[in-house]
Amino acid sequence: MTLEFLGVGSAFAKVNYQNNLLINGNILIDCGGSAGRSLSDTGRSFENIDHIFITHTHADHIGGMEECAFLNKFFYGGRKAKLHLPPELMAPLWEHSLRGGLEDVETGSMQLEDYFEVVEADRHFEIEGVRFEIVPTFHVPDKFCCGLKINDRIYFSGDTRFTPEMVERYGSDAEIIYHDCQFFTGGIHTSLDELATLPENLRHKTWLMHYGDTYAEHKEKARQAGFRWAKQHTVYTFKE
């Protein structure tokens, strides 16, 4: 199995693209506004994406969905990627986010299924042999957001406030933890200082992601805590 971050940046990052993850070259976890450009930079396009999973409906995680839908429908022969959605996002993704741009009376495209093959993702689901467990997170009150446990080996936190019991629960038996990180404490993400309070065994297998453009200023603090940095367009290989 291979993992490649199309971006590792926060919602407002300009140095790095937004934090979207590509698995085995064709399974996309989140599809932010920079996803299409990131694919293009490496000679690929949405035509290479067969599956998409959405963790929540913020623009840095769904902002590329309209581009993906239109390209597939009008430029790539009407192909439909499989869109795997937690039940909590089945209605909101269309009604609250995508409908305004994608609904088209002239072509009869009036629902999400006109652009994607929509699949409801159970708490435990599988895509082309890759096993996923949905891990609900506390990001924004009253809005569903989740992370993922991947093949029982990788804990991908998704966007989340600091929840040490969740890191302990899903990260203790993981080989690697990819965790949301910001450089101040407060708000709706986990701070570097908060992550530094985790036990040593968890810190030393944690790679930081979803970080801001000033990350270079925090490299020494992260190093002292035992953290590493996820990098965009670096392919991480996990042998079976």
N, C-alpha and C positions, 0 to 999 in steps of 0.2 A: 504494500500500500504506500502511496506517495501523498504527501501534503505539500501544498504550495500556497503561500499567502499572496493573493493578487494585490493586497495592500495590508499594511500593519498600522495605519494611522487612525487617529481619532476622527470624529465627524468634521472637525474644522482644520485638519491637517492639510498642508499644502506641499510639504516636502515629500511625504509618503502618501500613497493612495489609501483609500478607506479600507477598513479591516474586513476583507472578504476572503474566504478560504476555499481553495480548489483541491479536491480529493481525486486521485487517479486520473487527473486531466479532464474529467467530464462531469464531476459532481460538484456543484457550486453551493457553498454555504453562505447565504446572503448575496445580494446583488445590488450594491450601492451605486451611486452616480458615477464613480470612477472605474467600475468593473469593465465596461466596454473598452475604455482607453487602455487599461492595464493589459487586457487580453491582446489588443492590437499591438502594443509595444513589443510583444513576444511572438508576433506573427499569427495570432489566433483570433477567433471571433466568437460571438454567441452561437454560431453554427456548430462549434465544438462542444457546447454544453448540452448534455442530455438530461440532466437532473438539477433541480434547484430546491434548496430548503431554506425557508425564511425563519429567522429567530424572533424578529419583531419588526414593527412597521416604521421605525425611524428612517429618514431619507438616506442616511449613509449605509443602510442595509437593504433598502428597496428602490433607491433612486434610479437604478439602471433597468428596472423591470419593464418600463414602457419602451425603452430602446430595444430591449431583447424581444419583446412581443412584436413590435412592428417589423424588425428585421426578419424574424422567423416567418411572419405572415406574408410579407410583401417582397422580400429579397431572397429568402432561403427556401422557396418552394412551398410555403405554408406548413412547414414542419412545426411540431409542438413538442417543446421540452416537457418532461414530467415535473410538475410543481408539487412538491411534498409539503403539506401544511399541517401544523398542529390544529386540532379542532377549534381552538380559541381564535385562530386567525382566518378560518375559512370564509367568514362573512366580512370582517373588518378590512382585510387586505383589498378587496374589491370596493366595497361600499364607501370606505373612509379614505382610501389612498389612490387606487388606480382607475376607478370608474370615470373620473373627470377627464382623463386624457385618452383612455382606450375605448370608451363606449362610442360606437359609430353606427348610426342608424342606416346610413347609405350602404354599408357593406354587411349589415346585419350582425355586427359584432357587438353583442349586448351583455355579455357576461364573461367572467374570467375563463370559462371553458372554451370560449371561441379563440383563445390564444395559447392556452396551455392545457395539457392533460393533467387535471387536478387530482391529486391523491391525498386523502386524509391520512396523516401520519399518526399511528398509535404511539403510546409512550415508548414502546420498543418497536423499531421498524428496521428494515434492511433495504439497501440499494446496491444492486450488483455485487452482492456478497459482503458488503461493508455493513456492519451492525451499528446501530445508533440507539442511544437511550436519551430521551428528552429530559433535561434537568431544568425545571422552572427556576427563574431567578427573580430577585427583587431589584428592579431597575427604576421604573417609574410607577408610582401608585396607579392602580386601576388599568394598567396596560400590560398585556401578556408579553413576557420576554423569556427566553430560555437559552441555556447552554447545551452542550452535548457530551456524553461519554461515547467514545468512538472505539469500536472493537474491544471494549473492556480494557483498553490500554492507554487511551489518551483522554484527558479531561480538558475540554474546550469551554471556558467559563461563559462565553458570550458577554454581553454588557450586563454588569451587575454592580451593585454596591457591595462593600466588603461584608462577606458572610463566611466567617472562618469555619463554621460548622459544615458548610457545604464543601469547602475546599478539603476539609478533613475527610468527609464522607466519600467524595468522588475522586479525590486526588491521592489518598493514601496508598491505594493499590494500583495507581496508574504509573506508567513508565515516564510520562511527561505531562506537565500541566501547562497549557497556554492560557494566560490570565490577563484580563482587562486591567489597564493601568493608566492612571493620570498622575500629575505631579503636584497636586494640592489635595488637601483633605476636605471633604464636603461635597455636596451635590449628588449626582446619580451614578458615579463610577467609583472604582476602588483606587485608593491612592497608593503610591509607592511606599509611603511610611506605614500604612496599614498592612500591606503585604509583608513588610519587614518584621512584623510581629508574629508571623507564622513560625511553627517549629522548623528547625534546621532541615529535617528530612524532607519537608515540603518545599522549602525555599530553594533547595539545591536541585530540584527537578522542575522548577518553574521558569518558563520563558514568557517575557512580557510582550503584550500586543496591545493594539488599540491605543497607542500612546501619541502624545503631542509632538510638535516639531522641535521642541527644546530638549529632546531626549539626551542630546550630547552633554548637556549640563548635569545630567543625573547619572552618567555612566559609572562614576566611582562609587556612589552610594549603592547603586544596584549591584556592582561587583562585590562590594564588601558584604552585602546580604546574601550573596550566592546566586543571584538571578542572572539569566541570559536574555538576549533580545531576539525575538522573532524578526526575520528580515523578509521583505517582499521579494518575490521571484527567486527565492532559494527553495530548492526541492528537498524536503525531508523524507527519507525513505525508512519505512518500518517493515522489516523482514518478518515473514510468517514463522 
